[in-house]
Each structure stands twice: as structure tokens, then as C-alpha cells.
């Protein structure tokens, strides 16, 4: 028995296959756009948290320096030391520099245009000095000794 096979020209199957391909490509495009959007939100949030943490860190250390100044106003020959816990900054792999001079405390970060500053009142007859690279530091120390206030990453000996 021989079957008689007649081929018909049916193009609806090809149109369905093309629809599947275009649907897949549209889904891939939308997923890629969502991925880029989520990545941008994540980076913006990370930068905002780092900015808040750096601002809080400069205020904490600046307040400790003001307390050391208050001690020096009462007794210029006093010795004072205080440990300050720092908030974590996401970009802890870069060089974040904290610099103390007689006028202000400054944190410079390579990803931010403007430095973070805390202007000191300098109401005591003290000298302010110190420079620390905050890379990997979780706390720093403020020391008052012999009329000099300094910042350091080690306790006073």
C-alpha cells in the first residue's frame, strides 16, 4: 500500500516560529534594561550611603577634637585620649585621607568632588596636626599631649 502524500503550502508555522523569536528578543531587551536600571539604583544608593558615612565620620572626629580643646582650655598641661569608631564606607579599597590642621578637619575621597570638612573653633592654645589614610581603619584616636592635638590610628603609649 502506497500512501499518497500531498504537500500543501502552509506558512502559519513559520510565522509562529518568528513570533517566538521576536518575543524572546523583546524579553531579552526588557530584562537587560531592567538590569541596567537596577545596577544604577544600587550604585546611587551606595554613593549616598558613603557620603552620609563620611559626613558622620568627620563630625564624630571633629567633635572629639572639640572635646580635647575643651580639656586643654581647662588645663593646658593635661593629657587626653579618645577612640572614635568610624562608620564603614563602601569604597574602603580606595585611599580616603583624613587631614587635621589648625583650622579644620578634612576628609578627601577620590570619588567625591568636594572634601568633607569640620571647621574647628580652636578656642584653646593648642596645635592641631595629623594625617591618616582611612583605608581599612575601623576606628581612630584623638590625642592631646603637651598642647598638641593629633589624630592617629594607634592609642597613645
Helices and strands as residue ranges (DSSP letters): H 12-74, E 80-85, E 97-100, E 104-108, E 116-119, E 127-129, E 131-133, E 139-145, E 148-152
